[in-house]
Amino acid sequence: MEDDDRPRGRPAAQARDTGPRRRTPGTRDDDGRPRRTPSGRDDDGHPRRTPSGRDDDLRPRRAPADRDDDGRPRRTPPGRDDDGRPRTRNDDPRPRRDDDPRSRHEDGPPRRPRTVPRPERERPAFRRPGDDRGPRGGDVPPPRGPGRRPPAPPRPPRPPLVLRLGSPRRRVNIGLIGMTFVLSIFAGRLIQMQGLDSKVYEAAAVDQRQHVETIPAKRGSITDAEGHDLAVTVEARELSIDPSKVAADIRPKVVKALAQQLGKSEQDIAAKLARTDTRYQRLATDVDPVVATRLLQAEIPALSAKKTYRRVYPAGDLAGSLIGFIGDEGKGLVGIERTSDKLLAGRDGQQRVETGRDGQRIPMTSSQRTPPEDGRDVRLTIDRDVQWAAQKSIGDQVKATGADSGTVIVMDVRTAQIVAMANAPELDLGNWRAAPAASQINKAAADVFEPGSTNKVITAAAALEAGMVTPDTVFEVPDRIKCYDQVLRDAHAHAAESMTFRQAMAESSNVATVMAARKVGSARLYAMLKAFGFGSTPGGGVPGAEAGLLPDYRKWSGSQSCTVAYGQGVSVTALQMASVYQTIANGGVKIEPQLVAGTTDAGGRFVPAAPGRQTRVVSETTAKEITTMLESAVGAEGTGHLAAIPGYRVAGKTGTANRYDAALGRYDGYTASFAGFAPADKPRLVVLSVLQNPKKEHYGGEIAAPVFKDVMTFAIKSKKIPPTGSAVPPVRTRAGE
């Protein structure tokens, strides 16, 4: 094969050579002599190409790298290569290992050097004349032609762009540090929960699991003197519901069913079921077990029942304001239910159980149970039958006279036990929520009024005890008397007449009473009023008992020193007034009124109450003299003749007083009353009847005395009290007899 005589990649300098030159094939020149190939050129004289397409070596020959031009050993400055240039990273003379990470990409094949050292041309030994483009060696071929440049050598292909990632070791280290930090947080929290705060979390978990259930105690019963139930506790159910589990489409049907069975309004039930944000709504607390069972069988969603008790009043309104009632929380609100609440309520028990999220008890878990202590029974001194008769009689008279209210008290003379305490209108315990607030007050012990003429027995007792008068003392009595700036009158106009003190009491003369009081004096009269219990609260645990009003005698006005003698200017309760007549009937010995006969102990045995405190107020002689005067008042010529009971000797006194109306702030209307006892010669029972603000009649002898007669007649028959059979002794009633 013949050598191609075309220039191969000659530089531009050779392309500008003058004229063609015939070359001799082979390795010899034109003269046949062996050809010497210049350094950096091939056999044809062309510049030698490197694999990258550049000239192999166009630089002048140099001395060996370790020697200089004179042949002496070369000293290479630190940081530079053999040519004196600054040493790059690729010029590191140290041999590199194939596994050196610097000699390859981190995730690819070995990395090529970033730069390929360009061969420097050798400095020419001479300059061609006219050539100002720099030195060129004599062996450089001339340029091919004017104005032409050789084609640029082909560039080597660029290596593909490779994303340089961080060092795997660094990433592993950062990951380990992060994991260590996170794990240390978990470890610290674990140490805190299971070590430092373990007791706290243990207690919180126990509180979430354990629930305390109240075991209600059975409330004690209230009975009358014979053991008849007036208030009793029976088993009941407390119904509750989860409104969030009652679907909207069935809610109207559920509301209607609950309202009908529980006796509540549909609006009330619907309002509770509308509270879907809560999981508990109490529907009723005193549901009959039969009704509760019926509702549970109706499959109402989320309806639950809890065993409890409810209060039942078998007698309805019998002694309603006296017995009282309890509220929804089981606490007594008024009456005996309130005053004896601690005794009746007992003590609830507790049961501590562990439950799950759904409220169901966790099986096989421990439970602590404290049994309840049932309440004690309270036995009253009230006789159910006499209470019924008193309540009926005063109720009928209140309606007949158009009075605002009425009261009847029946008391045992020898023990001061209250046999009956009736009010009209009376509170219906079966529907106490709908009753007006006024009917919830025990008026017999709480209503304060001016007693009127029934108070004259105290003036008589003071005069007789002081020895200023006797029953036969004669007074010249006009129908009016002046007391300071006031003129006081008798109930009926009459001419001045001589009256014995007994006759004055029988006819209820205000003027004669004022005359006797002036003999006694205000200080002695005040002391006697205090001794009979005015101005102090009666004992015996009577609900709502008030003390009345008794101003100090030093503060009495001029007219008040006279009016107090016949019961105006002083205020008392019906209970206080009944206690006055019990004292007279008991021979002058006052016994503290008693309402509670006794209670039961833990074993159910009856324990009687201690007897009331006794205090002598007047002598027995004075008490008997006053009794004879009161017996005359019930006689044919007395103001209380309508209170007479055939076959029985009756002693009593009428009362009619102006009524002070606190709402109006002035006197308006009257208070009519009658107080007495029977049998007069051997007293057993005291009966007091009071009517407030009657509209048709207002005299005590006309409207209050008949109530006394009805109630006393029934009571002595119910108690089987026989008449004494004795006749009324002859007494001097009128002067001159």
C-alpha positions as a printed Julia matrix, in Angstrom:
737×3 Matrix{Float64}:
    0.0     0.0     0.0
    1.23    3.4    -0.88
    1.48    6.14    1.67
   -1.08    8.85    1.33
    0.82   12.02    0.32
   -1.97   14.33    1.57
   -1.16   16.35    4.56
   -2.8    14.82    7.68
   -3.83   17.35   10.15
   -0.93   19.63    9.49
   -0.9    22.84   11.32
   -1.64   26.12    9.66
    2.09   26.92    9.45
    2.67   23.96    7.15
   -0.26   24.87    4.98
    1.46   28.16    4.13
    4.67   26.44    2.88
    6.11   27.72   -0.47
    5.75   25.29   -3.29
    5.29   21.56   -3.26
    8.09   19.33   -2.37
    8.52   15.82   -3.66
    9.02   13.42   -0.92
   10.93   10.17   -1.14
    8.93    7.2    -0.01
   10.12    5.43    3.0
   12.37    6.76    5.61
   14.88    8.56    3.44
   14.95   12.11    2.16
   15.33   13.39   -1.38
   19.07   12.7    -1.41
   18.56    9.1    -0.38
   19.91    9.68    3.01
   18.1     8.35    6.04
   15.45   10.83    7.11
   15.57   12.27   10.48
   12.12   12.83   11.87
   11.87   15.95   13.85
   10.65   15.64   17.33
    6.89   15.93   17.5
    6.33   14.77   13.86
    5.61   11.48   12.2
    7.53    9.85    9.38
    5.88   12.09    6.79
    6.91   15.21    8.73
    3.41   15.91    9.88
    2.94   17.01   13.43
    2.25   14.06   15.66
   -1.2    14.0    17.04
   -2.11   12.97   20.54
   -5.17   10.88   21.12
   -7.01   14.1    21.95
   -6.27   15.59   18.52
   -3.62   18.08   19.65
    0.0    18.26   18.71
    2.06   15.69   20.45
    4.88   17.95   21.41
    5.48   21.33   19.83
    7.71   22.53   22.64
   11.49   22.61   22.25
   13.36   19.79   23.72
   14.34   20.29   27.23
   16.82   18.76   29.51
   15.69   15.91   31.63
   13.11   16.85   34.19
   15.55   16.46   37.03
   18.32   18.56   35.47
   18.63   22.07   34.07
   20.04   23.27   30.74
   23.6    22.9    32.02
   22.99   19.3    33.1
   22.96   20.1    36.71
   20.3    18.64   39.01
   17.21   20.85   39.07
   15.68   22.04   42.26
   11.94   22.2    42.12
   10.35   24.81   44.37
    7.78   23.43   46.72
    4.25   23.52   45.3
    5.41   23.63   41.63
    6.02   21.02   38.93
    9.18   20.36   36.95
    8.44   23.29   34.62
    8.11   25.68   37.58
    4.34   26.02   37.16
    2.04   25.8    40.15
    1.13   22.25   40.77
   -2.51   21.41   40.37
   -4.4    18.63   42.04
   -3.96   16.41   39.01
   -0.24   17.0    38.98
    0.34   15.21   42.21
    3.41   13.11   41.49
    2.33   10.52   44.01
    0.93    7.34   42.54
   -2.77    6.93   43.05
   -4.55    3.77   43.86
   -7.48    2.68   41.89
   -9.61    2.64   45.01
   -8.62    6.2    45.96
  -11.93    8.09   46.12
  -10.2    11.11   44.59
   -9.46    9.27   41.37
  -13.12    8.44   40.59
  -16.62    9.66   40.94
  -18.26    8.74   44.18
  -20.93    6.66   42.54
  -19.44    6.02   39.05
  -16.39    4.93   37.05
  -12.95    6.44   37.59
  -12.91   10.19   36.96
  -10.95   11.61   34.06
   -8.57   14.42   34.71
  -10.31   17.8    34.44
   -7.59   19.22   32.14
   -5.38   17.67   29.52
   -1.95   19.29   29.47
   -1.52   21.06   26.19
    1.93   20.35   24.58
    3.97   23.49   24.44
    5.72   24.35   21.29
    9.5    24.43   21.23
   11.01   27.8    20.95
   12.43   28.24   17.37
   16.09   28.87   17.03
   15.45   31.74   14.64
   12.82   34.1    13.3
   11.86   34.2     9.69
   12.21   37.59    8.25
    8.86   39.38    8.14
    7.19   36.89   10.36
    5.93   38.77   13.38
    3.71   36.04   14.77
    6.28   34.6    17.11
    9.19   32.16   16.89
    8.7    29.03   14.88
   11.08   26.1    14.7
   12.81   25.31   11.47
   11.06   22.0    11.32
    7.62   23.6    11.32
    5.99   23.12    7.92
    5.01   26.23    6.05
    1.42   27.32    5.83
   -0.66   25.91    3.05
   -1.81   29.14    1.58
   -2.54   32.66    2.37
   -5.66   33.44    4.5
   -6.56   29.81    5.14
   -6.66   28.17    8.53
   -6.69   24.43    9.07
   -9.95   22.96   10.35
  -10.27   22.88   14.12
   -9.47   19.54   15.58
  -12.51   17.61   16.8
  -13.26   18.14   20.46
  -13.39   15.12   22.69
  -16.89   14.2    23.95
  -17.74   15.81   27.25
  -18.33   13.45   30.1
  -22.02   13.29   31.18
  -23.1    15.57   34.0
  -23.22   13.6    37.18
  -24.96   14.87   40.36
  -22.4    14.96   43.04
  -23.82   13.62   46.31
  -22.45   13.93   49.79
  -20.32   11.41   51.38
  -22.24    8.26   52.48
  -20.29    8.25   55.68
  -21.44   11.76   56.49
  -25.06   10.89   55.76
  -24.85    7.8    57.92
  -23.34    9.81   60.75
  -26.04   12.51   60.54
  -28.75    9.84   60.47
  -27.29    8.13   63.51
  -27.12   11.44   65.36
  -30.77   12.19   64.51
  -31.92    8.75   65.56
  -29.97    9.02   68.77
  -31.63   12.37   69.54
  -35.12   11.05   68.88
  -34.54    7.88   70.84
  -33.14    9.9    73.73
  -36.39   11.92   73.82
  -38.44    8.73   73.92
  -36.17    7.28   76.54
  -36.43   10.4    78.7
  -40.21   10.45   78.4
  -40.32    6.76   79.25
  -38.17    7.33   82.32
  -40.4    10.19   83.39
  -43.62    8.22   82.97
  -42.47    4.88   84.4
  -40.0     6.21   86.91
  -40.46    9.74   88.16
  -44.2    10.19   87.56
  -45.28    6.57   87.74
  -47.37    7.14   90.87
  -49.15   10.07   89.3
  -50.12    8.15   86.18
  -51.03    5.13   88.22
  -53.39    7.22   90.31
  -54.89    8.81   87.18
  -55.49    5.39   85.66
  -57.14    4.2    88.84
  -59.39    7.28   88.87
  -60.45    6.56   85.31
  -61.24    2.94   86.05
  -62.73    3.24   89.48
  -66.09    4.82   90.08
  -67.9     5.41   93.32
  -71.56    4.49   93.26
  -73.83    5.86   95.95
  -76.08    3.33   97.64
  -79.01    5.4    98.87
  -80.23    4.85  102.37
  -83.91    4.29  102.94
  -85.47    7.35  104.53
  -87.29    6.78  107.79
  -91.05    6.97  108.07
  -93.17    9.59  109.82
  -96.11    8.14  111.7
  -98.83    9.4   113.99
  -99.1     8.51  117.66
 -100.65    5.15  116.83
  -98.03    4.22  114.21
 -100.11    5.06  111.14
  -97.97    6.16  108.23
  -98.07    9.84  107.4
  -94.92    9.76  105.24
  -93.25    6.59  104.04
  -90.44    5.65  101.66
  -90.97    3.05   98.94
  -88.7     1.6    96.28
  -88.51    3.54   93.03
  -86.37    3.94   89.92
  -84.32    6.82   88.62
  -84.5     6.98   84.83
  -81.8     8.54   82.69
  -81.01    8.55   78.98
  -78.12    9.18   76.61
  -79.49   11.76   74.1
  -76.62   11.2    71.67
  -77.84    7.65   70.96
  -81.44    8.59   70.19
  -81.78    8.95   66.43
  -83.52   12.05   65.14
  -86.12   10.09   63.17
  -87.43    8.26   66.26
  -87.02   11.11   68.74
  -90.65   12.38   68.52
  -91.94    8.89   69.23
  -89.59    8.51   72.21
  -90.58   11.92   73.59
  -94.27   11.06   73.43
  -93.82    7.7    75.14
  -91.7     9.11   77.97
  -94.01   12.06   78.58
  -97.08    9.84   78.83
  -95.54    7.32   81.19
  -93.68    9.79   83.43
  -96.46   12.34   83.62
  -94.27   15.15   82.31
  -94.73   17.61   79.48
  -93.45   16.73   76.05
  -91.6    20.05   75.9
  -89.58   19.14   78.99
  -88.67   15.69   77.66
  -87.87   17.05   74.18
  -85.55   19.68   75.66
  -83.58   16.98   77.47
  -83.32   14.74   74.42
  -82.14   17.72   72.35
  -78.97   17.89   74.45
  -77.03   15.63   72.09
  -73.77   17.17   73.26
  -74.12   15.29   76.54
  -74.34   11.6    77.29
  -76.46   11.8    80.41
  -79.81   13.4    81.08
  -81.86   12.53   84.14
  -85.53   12.16   83.26
  -87.15   11.39   86.63
  -86.09   10.3    90.11
  -89.25    8.84   91.66
  -90.58    6.54   88.98
  -92.71    3.63   90.05
  -90.91    0.32   89.39
  -93.84   -0.92   87.29
  -93.67    2.17   85.06
  -89.89    1.89   84.76
  -90.13   -1.76   83.74
  -92.72   -0.89   81.12
  -90.47    1.78   79.61
  -87.42   -0.49   79.59
  -89.38   -3.17   77.78
  -90.37   -0.6    75.15
  -86.73   -0.74   73.94
  -86.13    2.97   74.08
  -82.5     3.57   73.01
  -79.96    4.33   75.75
  -82.59    4.35   78.53
  -81.28    3.16   81.88
  -82.81    2.73   85.33
  -81.21    2.99   88.74
  -82.67    1.73   91.99
  -83.66    4.48   94.37
  -86.47    5.46   96.73
  -89.36    7.86   96.6
  -91.4     9.54   99.3
  -95.09    8.74   99.56
  -97.68   10.54  101.68
 -100.61    8.14  102.11
 -102.82   10.67  103.86
 -102.56   13.29  101.1
 -103.04   16.72  102.67
 -103.45   15.47  106.22
 -101.19   17.69  108.35
  -99.4    18.59  105.11
  -97.71   21.82  106.22
  -96.76   20.18  109.52
  -95.18   17.08  107.97
  -93.61   18.9   105.03
  -91.89   17.35  102.03
  -88.49   16.56  100.54
  -86.91   17.91   97.36
  -85.49   16.13   94.34
  -82.16   15.67   96.11
  -83.81   13.82   98.98
  -83.42   16.63  101.51
  -86.27   17.86  103.69
  -87.48   21.3   102.7
  -90.27   22.18  105.14
  -92.07   20.75  108.15
  -90.92   17.74  110.11
  -89.11   16.52  106.99
  -86.76   19.46  107.45
  -86.45   19.74  111.22
  -85.78   15.99  111.56
  -83.93   15.56  108.26
  -80.69   14.17  109.69
  -82.54   11.62  111.74
  -84.84   10.58  108.9
  -82.27   10.56  106.12
  -79.82    8.09  107.6
  -76.46    7.74  105.84
  -75.9     6.67  102.25
  -73.52    3.84  101.48
  -70.84    3.68   98.82
  -69.57    1.05   96.42
  -66.28    1.49   94.59
  -66.12   -0.52   91.35
  -63.9    -0.65   88.26
  -65.59    0.0    84.94
  -64.51    0.12   81.32
  -65.05    2.79   78.69
  -68.63    1.74   78.1
  -69.46    2.01   81.79
  -69.8    -1.74   82.28
  -68.21   -3.21   85.35
  -64.96   -5.1    84.72
  -65.37   -8.71   85.89
  -63.11  -10.16   88.56
  -62.04   -6.73   89.79
  -62.0    -5.67   93.4
  -64.85   -3.65   94.86
  -65.26   -1.9    98.17
  -68.74   -1.59   99.61
  -69.87    0.47  102.56
  -73.43   -0.5   103.43
  -75.95    2.3   103.95
  -77.57    3.09  107.27
  -81.3     3.51  106.9
  -82.96    6.48  108.52
  -84.82    6.34  111.8
  -88.59    6.48  112.04
  -90.13    9.52  113.69
  -93.37    9.1   115.62
  -95.41   12.23  116.16
  -97.89   13.0   118.91
 -100.48   13.72  116.22
 -103.61   11.59  116.28
 -104.6    10.89  112.7
 -108.33   10.86  113.41
 -108.4    14.01  115.52
 -106.19   15.71  112.94
 -108.67   14.85  110.23
 -111.62   16.23  112.27
 -109.79   19.45  113.11
 -108.69   19.96  109.54
 -112.19   19.41  108.18
 -113.88   21.69  110.7
 -111.59   24.66  110.23
 -111.58   24.18  106.48
 -115.36   24.28  106.33
 -115.52   27.39  108.53
 -112.92   29.22  106.47
 -115.04   28.65  103.4
 -118.24   29.6   105.23
 -116.92   32.88  106.58
 -114.71   33.82  103.65
 -111.68   34.0   105.92
 -108.16   34.16  104.55
 -107.01   31.23  106.68
 -107.74   29.27  109.8
 -105.93   27.24  112.44
 -106.88   24.62  114.99
 -104.62   23.2   117.69
 -105.52   20.32  119.98
 -103.2    19.75  122.95
 -103.05   17.24  125.77
 -103.3    19.12  129.06
 -101.2    16.73  131.15
  -98.29   16.28  128.72
  -98.6    19.3   126.39
  -98.39   16.88  123.48
  -99.94   18.26  120.3
 -102.77   15.96  119.3
 -103.7    17.93  116.17
 -102.34   20.96  114.34
 -104.5    21.82  111.37
 -104.33   24.68  108.89
 -106.74   25.79  106.22
 -106.12   25.79  103.38
 -103.84   22.81  103.89
 -100.91   21.68  101.76
 -101.49   18.68   99.49
  -98.3    16.66   99.8
  -99.16   14.65   96.71
  -98.84   17.76   94.55
  -96.76   20.14   96.61
  -94.92   21.53   93.58
  -98.1    23.12   92.27
  -99.17   24.52   95.65
  -98.72   28.23   96.45
  -95.89   29.16   98.77
  -98.31   30.47  101.42
  -99.79   27.0   101.9
  -96.37   25.53  102.68
  -96.15   27.51  105.92
  -97.26   25.93  109.16
  -99.5    28.84  110.13
 -100.35   27.36  113.52
  -96.78   27.99  114.65
  -95.57   30.69  112.27
  -98.42   33.2   111.77
  -98.27   36.03  114.29
 -101.43   37.93  115.29
 -102.84   40.05  118.11
 -104.81   37.64  120.35
 -107.5    39.99  121.58
 -109.68   38.93  124.5
 -108.19   35.45  124.8
 -105.24   37.29  126.33
 -107.38   38.52  129.27
 -106.68   35.36  131.25
 -103.07   36.53  131.64
 -104.21   39.9   133.0
 -106.56   38.06  135.39
 -103.72   35.74  136.47
 -101.44   38.71  137.16
 -104.14   40.5   139.18
 -105.08   37.4   141.17
 -101.44   36.43  141.83
 -100.69   39.97  143.02
 -103.7    39.83  145.33
 -105.09   43.04  143.89
 -108.42   41.48  142.96
 -110.48   38.38  143.47
 -113.11   36.84  141.25
 -115.75   38.57  143.3
 -114.16   42.05  143.27
 -116.73   44.56  142.01
 -115.89   47.24  139.46
 -118.02   50.14  138.34
 -117.68   49.65  134.64
 -118.66   52.24  132.03
 -118.63   51.31  128.34
 -115.52   53.43  127.66
 -112.36   54.56  129.39
 -109.7    57.12  128.54
 -106.11   55.97  128.47
 -103.77   58.86  127.86
 -104.73   60.18  124.41
 -106.97   57.24  123.46
 -110.55   56.36  124.4
 -111.06   52.63  124.77
 -114.5    51.03  124.52
 -116.27   47.77  125.21
 -117.54   45.72  122.31
 -121.1    46.76  123.05
 -122.34   50.07  124.35
 -123.92   49.93  127.8
 -124.6    52.16  130.75
 -122.19   52.15  133.65
 -122.85   49.15  135.82
 -121.39   47.22  138.71
 -119.6    44.07  137.65
 -117.72   41.42  139.5
 -114.39   40.52  138.05
 -115.85   37.09  137.15
 -118.72   38.74  135.32
 -116.33   41.1   133.51
 -114.37   38.09  132.23
 -117.54   36.26  131.2
 -118.81   39.25  129.24
 -115.31   40.12  128.0
 -115.37   43.74  129.18
 -112.33   45.67  127.96
 -112.91   48.5   130.4
 -113.02   46.24  133.49
 -109.85   44.48  132.3
 -108.03   47.82  131.97
 -109.15   48.7   135.51
 -107.67   45.47  136.86
 -104.43   45.99  134.86
 -103.96   49.44  136.37
 -104.04   47.81  139.82
 -101.33   45.38  138.71
  -99.06   47.82  136.9
  -97.18   47.47  133.61
  -94.1    45.82  135.14
  -96.05   42.94  136.76
  -98.21   42.49  133.69
  -95.11   42.31  131.47
  -93.52   39.74  133.78
  -96.65   37.58  133.66
  -96.74   37.71  129.86
  -93.12   36.55  129.75
  -93.84   33.75  132.2
  -96.57   32.42  129.94
  -94.14   32.26  127.04
  -94.79   35.46  125.1
  -91.79   36.79  123.22
  -89.96   33.41  123.18
  -89.96   30.52  120.77
  -91.8    27.41  121.96
  -89.72   24.25  122.15
  -90.68   20.74  121.19
  -89.35   20.85  117.62
  -92.49   22.33  116.08
  -91.63   23.36  112.5
  -91.68   27.07  111.78
  -92.37   28.13  115.36
  -92.06   31.88  115.94
  -91.56   33.88  119.12
  -94.17   36.54  118.52
  -93.72   40.14  119.61
  -93.62   41.43  123.18
  -92.09   44.9   123.52
  -90.44   45.81  126.78
  -92.89   47.54  129.1
  -90.52   50.51  129.39
  -91.12   51.14  125.71
  -94.91   50.9   125.87
  -96.81   53.96  124.77
  -99.45   55.5   127.07
 -102.32   53.7   125.39
 -100.33   50.48  124.97
 -100.13   50.03  128.74
 -103.92   49.66  128.6
 -104.44   47.79  125.33
 -101.94   45.05  126.16
 -104.26   44.05  129.0
 -106.92   42.87  126.55
 -104.64   41.57  123.83
 -103.9    44.52  121.53
 -100.35   45.8   121.06
  -98.8    42.37  121.61
  -98.41   39.56  119.03
  -98.42   35.81  119.52
  -98.85   32.59  117.56
 -101.66   30.08  117.89
  -99.21   27.65  119.48
  -98.25   30.18  122.15
 -101.88   30.94  122.91
 -102.75   27.26  123.21
  -99.84   26.87  125.64
 -101.34   29.61  127.87
 -104.59   27.68  128.26
 -102.72   24.42  128.79
 -100.94   26.12  131.71
 -104.23   27.26  133.3
 -105.86   23.86  132.74
 -102.8    22.1   134.23
 -103.11   23.89  137.55
 -100.71   26.72  136.69
  -97.82   24.48  135.47
  -96.56   25.25  131.98
  -95.19   22.31  129.98
  -93.16   22.84  126.87
  -95.25   21.82  123.85
  -94.24   18.48  122.39
  -94.73   17.29  118.81
  -92.36   14.29  118.53
  -93.37   11.35  120.69
  -90.17    9.41  119.98
  -88.0     7.69  117.4
  -86.75    4.21  116.58
  -83.21    3.09  117.28
  -80.87    1.12  115.0
  -82.66   -2.08  115.92
  -86.09   -0.69  115.13
  -87.18   -0.4   118.76
  -89.21    2.64  119.76
  -87.47    5.12  122.03
  -89.86    7.69  123.59
  -88.86   11.32  123.65
  -88.05   13.06  126.88
  -91.01   14.87  128.42
  -91.3    18.61  127.97
  -89.83   20.97  130.51
  -92.27   22.04  133.24
  -92.46   25.48  134.8
  -94.92   26.77  137.36
  -96.33   30.06  136.24
  -99.19   30.69  138.69
 -100.44   28.98  141.79
 -102.94   26.18  141.6
 -105.47   28.38  143.44
 -105.13   31.11  140.84
 -105.48   28.56  138.08
 -108.7    27.18  139.59
 -110.17   30.66  140.1
 -109.43   31.51  136.47
 -111.02   28.21  135.43
 -114.28   29.09  137.19
 -114.31   32.47  135.42
 -113.69   30.78  132.04
 -116.45   28.28  132.74
 -118.79   31.2   133.29
 -117.79   32.61  129.91
 -119.16   29.46  128.25
 -122.34   29.67  130.25
 -125.65   30.89  129.02
 -124.78   34.55  129.69
 -121.19   34.33  128.46
 -119.81   35.27  125.04
 -118.74   31.69  124.38
 -122.01   29.89  124.91
 -121.78   28.41  121.38
 -118.81   26.39  122.6
 -120.77   24.5   125.24
 -120.84   20.7   124.9
 -123.79   18.89  126.4
 -122.78   16.65  129.29
 -119.31   18.19  129.67
 -118.13   21.11  131.7
 -116.26   23.44  129.33
 -114.07   26.44  130.18
 -113.03   28.9   127.52
 -112.67   32.44  126.3
 -113.58   34.22  123.09
 -111.33   36.68  121.33
 -111.91   39.38  118.74
 -109.05   41.66  117.79
 -108.24   44.19  115.15
 -105.94   42.57  112.61
 -102.75   44.25  111.5
 -102.1    43.74  107.8
  -98.37   43.84  107.14
  -98.91   44.14  103.39
 -101.06   47.25  103.85
  -99.07   48.6   106.76
 -102.2    49.26  108.84
 -105.03   47.57  110.72
 -107.5    45.92  108.4
 -110.06   43.26  109.3
 -110.31   41.09  112.4
 -108.91   38.01  114.04
 -111.59   35.8   115.61
 -110.55   33.14  118.12
 -111.71   30.84  120.89
 -109.57   28.93  123.39
 -110.8    26.48  126.02
 -110.48   23.09  127.64
 -112.64   20.24  128.8
 -113.7    18.78  131.11
 -113.4    21.99  133.1
 -113.2    20.24  136.47
 -110.7    17.65  135.23
 -109.07   19.05  132.07
 -107.75   16.62  129.46
 -107.69   18.5   126.16
 -107.15   22.1   125.06
 -108.56   23.3   121.75
 -107.78   26.63  120.1
 -109.45   27.83  116.9
 -108.42   30.97  114.99
 -109.8    32.55  111.81
 -107.92   35.33  110.05
 -109.79   38.15  108.36
 -113.26   36.61  108.08
 -115.59   38.54  105.75
 -119.11   37.59  106.87
 -118.78   37.55  110.68
 -115.86   38.55  112.84
 -116.71   37.86  116.5
 -114.91   34.94  118.04
 -117.97   33.78  119.94
 -119.91   33.49  116.7
 -117.46   31.85  114.23
 -114.57   30.44  116.28
 -116.53   28.95  119.19
 -118.5    26.53  116.94
 -115.21   25.17  115.54
 -114.01   24.59  119.09
 -117.19   22.68  119.9
 -116.95   20.43  116.83
 -113.32   19.55  117.32
 -113.54   19.1   121.09
 -116.59   16.87  120.78
 -114.84   14.61  118.29
 -111.6    14.56  120.29
 -113.08   13.59  123.64
 -115.05   10.84  121.98
 -112.02    9.63  120.01
 -109.91    9.63  123.15
 -112.75    8.08  125.1
 -112.79   10.83  127.69
 -115.95   10.47  129.75
 -117.78   13.39  131.33
 -117.03   13.94  135.0
 -120.71   14.08  135.91
 -120.14   16.9   138.36
 -122.34   19.97  138.36
 -121.13   23.52  138.0
 -120.73   24.96  141.53
 -122.75   28.05  142.31
 -120.69   31.21  141.98
 -121.38   34.89  142.3
 -121.6    36.28  138.81
 -123.3    39.66  139.23
 -122.76   42.26  141.84
 -125.39   42.24  144.55
 -126.13   38.58  144.2
